[in-house]
Amino acid sequence: MAVKKGLFKTSVGRKNLMAITGLFIIFFLVIHLIGNLILIIPNSFFPIEFWGGVENVHDMYNAYSHFLVSFWPVTIVAWVLYAAMIIHVVDALLITIQNRKSRGEKYQVTDNSTSTWYSRNMGVLGTILGVFIVLHMAQFWLKYKVLGTEHDLYELVLATFKVWWFVLIYEIGIIAMCFHLIHGIESAHRSLGIYPKKVMSIIKYIALCFSLVMAILYAIIPIILYLK
Amino acid sequence: MKLTLKIWRQESAKTKGKLVTYKLSDLSSDTSFLEMLDVLNEELASKGEPAVEFDHDCREGICGQCSLVINGKAHGPEEHYTTCQTHLRSFSDGDTITIEPFRANSFPVIRDLKVDRGSMDRIIQAGGYISSFTGMAPEANTIPIHHDIAESAFDSAACIGCGACIATCKNSSAALFVSAKIGHLAKLPQGQIERTERALWMINAHDEEGFGNCSNTGACAMVCPQEVQLLDIARMNFEYNRAKCIS
């Protein structure tokens, strides 16, 4: 039997693509978090000697932001990230369309006790995240990096998180991210073919702990800035 | 026991179906679910009405012929059971039970609760076999196989091909079924000859038959009568990636 389908055109291949792009986005999330934790460093920690004796969080955060937009390797990684995000979304849409076609008539009675709600609703969680990312990029990335209308990113971030509904939007986005990650990390490893039982048990545990830690650390930033 | 049954009645794949309500009384809690349907069909026959069509064969939980989605769960309320092994003691007196066929686009309804699961046979035909000498079966211990590997292969081989995994999957994916066969043969020395091609052929056949993509929700493994594990799907993905790399 001739099988002419490309690497990413079969049901397994499409899920591989989701896994690879998803894991790359997670790698970015970690870097993004580490950078943004600068925002909540208490004043008592300054001056920080290894950062050139920087005297306050304002200067430190703006220096970090300037480094990100001016250091060319970061720009290359950023373009890979944009590509990964677009591929992740397009692949998810193609998979969803295929899945809808595969389903038969709807059941009159459904029993969802055999799976978690977030594993069944990755598309819904992903859509919430997609809307959140567009808002997030329009508020910061667009104004600071693309249009150049804002030069003091620290002040922009601070002003943004003084608006309560903006904080609320961020918290909703972060909760969606948390559940998307819990299932996504485990599912991605399974899709890539990691099958030893002990390894998958550890990955499942790591996925839960990692997602919760990421969500908590991301969630406290807007709240602390709102209360600052 | 008294039970109210809401049963999916549909003349063929081309006609629309609907739930029809029937009432049964004087049932023993030791009656099996399929025997209950037999009782109903006898009542319908005595009234001159068409019987409710449903799949069944061995009624011992090993052939994979029985199907049915009972109150939204494939094979009924018990975990890792087949419909034929489900008894009325799993329900309460006065319950209303909704019975529907296994639903997936690749499982067209033949009539009522009976669906065509030929798509699964075609996936097996695509690669679920091994090359072997013809003649008498060889002596079982000619090829030494480690006990753990034999046990693991047997766990995958236990799949009875009932299709409950597909009926349960929100995407109508047959990943668990395909992975059980790929995993079973990939673990054993007899399966090595077609190992690479098998993964490609069977996954290709899976997609050609119109089954959906696996979302790893794990619902399939929760209803599997033979407790085929979700790890088999990961093993299948490994086999596919391996085959793509070396073929």
Interface residues (C-beta under 8 A of the other chain):
Chain A: M1 V3 K5 L7 T10 S11 V12 G13 R14 K15 N16 I95 Q98 N99 K101 S102 R103 G104 E105 K106 Y107 Q108 V109 T110 D111 N112 S113 T114 S115 T116 S119 R120 M122 H183 E186 S187 H189 R190 S191 L192 G193 I194 Y195 K197 M200
Chain B: K6 W8 G17 L19 V69 N71 G72 K73 T98 E100 R103 A104 N105 S106 F107 A126 G127 T168 K170 N171 S172 S173 A175 E197 L200 W201 I203 N204 H206 D207 G210 F211 G212 N213 C214 S215 N216 T217 G218 A219 M222 V223 L230 L231 D232 I233 A234 R235 M236 N237 F238 E239 Y240 N241 R242 K244
